[in-house]
Amino acid sequence: MRRRDAAVPAALVLLACASLVLVVAGTEGLARALVVGVFVAVAPGWAILEALGLARGWAGVAIAIALSLSLATIIPGALLYAGAWSPVAALAILAGLTVAASTARVARGRRA
């Protein structure tokens, strides 16, 4: 696997970690809003599409955003339904999903 191929998964993992750190630390302000907003809106879907080899072009970007926002709606809804509502838990699940998909992408690239 070339370094360039691992750059996107690494950036997605870094964004997931930064979002969790900012939320758990209780920081407030524009930086947190931007980092967490970009993460929730883009990263989970992009990581899944990268793992599946489908993240190409503008259509890939649109699908990644749609998938991310869908997951950002379904996961908190499931937590609420289960009686385990927590915004931090929902973000942690999204981050875990992003890290798992990014790891799968890197592993798939190394096998090829």
C-alpha positions in Angstrom: 0.0 0.0 0.0 1.3 3.4 -0.9 1.5 6.2 1.7 -0.9 8.2 -0.3 -3.5 5.5 -0.1 -3.3 5.5 3.7 -3.6 9.2 4.0 -7.3 9.4 3.8 -8.0 6.7 6.4 -5.4 8.2 8.7 -7.0 11.7 8.4 -10.4 10.2 9.1 -9.1 8.4 12.2 -7.4 11.6 13.3 -10.6 13.6 12.9 -12.5 10.9 14.9 -10.0 11.1 17.7 -10.0 14.9 17.7 -13.8 15.0 17.9 -13.9 12.7 20.8 -11.1 14.5 22.7 -12.9 17.9 22.2 -16.2 16.5 23.4 -14.9 14.5 26.4 -12.7 17.4 27.5 -15.8 19.6 27.5 -14.3 22.3 25.4 -16.6 24.9 23.9 -16.4 27.2 21.0 -16.0 27.4 17.3 -13.2 24.9 17.0 -15.2 22.2 18.6 -18.3 23.0 16.5 -16.3 22.8 13.3 -14.3 19.7 14.1 -17.3 17.7 15.4 -19.6 19.0 12.7 -17.3 18.1 9.9 -16.6 14.7 11.5 -20.3 13.8 11.9 -21.3 15.1 8.4 -18.5 13.4 6.4 -16.2 10.9 8.2 -18.3 7.8 9.0 -19.7 7.6 5.5 -16.4 8.4 3.8 -14.7 5.7 5.8 -17.3 3.1 4.9 -17.1 4.0 1.2 -13.3 3.9 1.3 -13.4 0.4 2.9 -15.8 -0.7 0.1 -13.7 1.0 -2.6 -16.6 3.3 -3.6 -15.4 6.7 -2.6 -14.8 8.2 -6.1 -15.7 11.6 -7.5 -18.4 14.0 -6.6 -21.0 11.2 -6.4 -18.8 9.5 -3.7 -18.8 12.8 -1.7 -22.5 13.1 -1.9 -23.1 9.5 -0.9 -20.6 9.8 1.9 -22.4 12.9 3.3 -25.8 11.2 3.0 -24.5 8.0 4.7 -22.8 10.0 7.5 -25.9 12.0 8.2 -28.1 8.9 8.1 -25.8 7.1 10.6 -25.8 10.3 12.7 -29.6 10.0 12.9 -30.0 6.3 13.3 -27.4 5.7 16.0 -28.8 8.3 18.5 -32.3 7.1 17.7 -31.3 3.5 18.5 -29.7 4.7 21.7 -32.8 6.7 22.7 -35.1 3.7 21.9 -32.8 1.4 24.0 -33.0 3.9 26.9 -29.3 4.6 26.8 -29.4 8.1 25.3 -26.0 9.9 25.5 -24.6 12.3 23.0 -21.1 11.3 23.9 -21.9 7.6 23.4 -23.4 8.3 20.0 -20.3 10.2 19.0 -18.1 7.4 20.3 -20.0 4.8 18.3 -19.6 7.0 15.1 -15.9 7.3 15.9 -15.5 3.6 16.5 -17.3 2.9 13.2 -15.0 5.3 11.4 -11.9 3.8 12.9 -13.0 0.2 12.2 -13.8 1.1 8.5 -10.6 3.0 8.1 -8.6 0.1 9.5 -10.4 -2.3 7.2 -9.5 -0.1 4.3 -5.8 -0.1 5.2 -5.8 -3.8 5.8 -7.5 -4.4 2.4 -4.9 -2.2 0.7 -2.0 -4.1 2.2 -3.4 -7.5 1.1 -3.7 -6.2 -2.5 
